[in-house]
Amino acid sequence: MKVGDVLLELALRFGVLSLIAVGGATTVVPEMHRWLVESTSWVSDREFAQLYAIAQAAPGPNVLIVTLLGWKLAGLAGAVVATLAICAPSGLLTYGMAHVWHRCRAARWRIAVQAGMAPLTVGLILATGYILARAADSGWAAVAVTAATALVVLTTRVNPLWLLGAAGAVGAFGWL
């Protein structure tokens, strides 16, 4: 596929995802995975999980995954196009809706929409976790580490960074 075609595809796909990314880019990671790994095979499961891990480990917004995917597919031009495509449409929509949202702060429809967005966002983020765990877990030991980490995070107040460090050490020493 030509670079121009890839850039156009990045702009169109990420532009649409921008408008449905309720809660940030992390919420549309399953759709990114479906498109880039399952439909087009432009990125492997492992590459996708690694790029996501790098994006989350780097300081900055969670939208960095899009920049890295764009870079992987079309270099610097791909990174720029993908980042602009994921940021511009939702940014413009947010800017346009801010006045209406503020003006209608006591409206029943706004209260209902706001109450419904929280569980929707949580569900989308859980779907992202499932997709990434499935992509990264290559054996029973990796599945066990992921399950144990999820259990600890859901049942205790242990800082997830400690678990991330422990899982990184397990992987660094080749125990998985």
Number of C-alpha atoms within 10 A of each C-alpha: 5 7 13 12 11 15 20 14 14 25 21 16 17 26 21 15 22 23 17 14 18 19 15 19 22 24 24 20 24 19 16 22 22 13 15 18 18 14 11 11 12 15 19 15 19 16 16 24 21 16 19 21 14 14 20 16 12 10 9 9 11 16 18 23 26 29 21 23 25 24 18 17 19 21 14 14 15 25 23 18 23 31 25 19 21 26 19 14 17 20 14 11 12 13 11 11 12 11 10 10 13 10 10 13 11 10 10 10 11 14 12 10 10 11 11 11 13 12 11 14 17 14 13 20 21 15 18 20 17 12 18 21 16 16 18 18 18 12 9 10 12 19 16 13 17 18 13 13 16 14 11 15 14 10 8 9 8 11 10 14 9 10 18 13 11 14 17 12 12 14 12 10 8 8 10 16
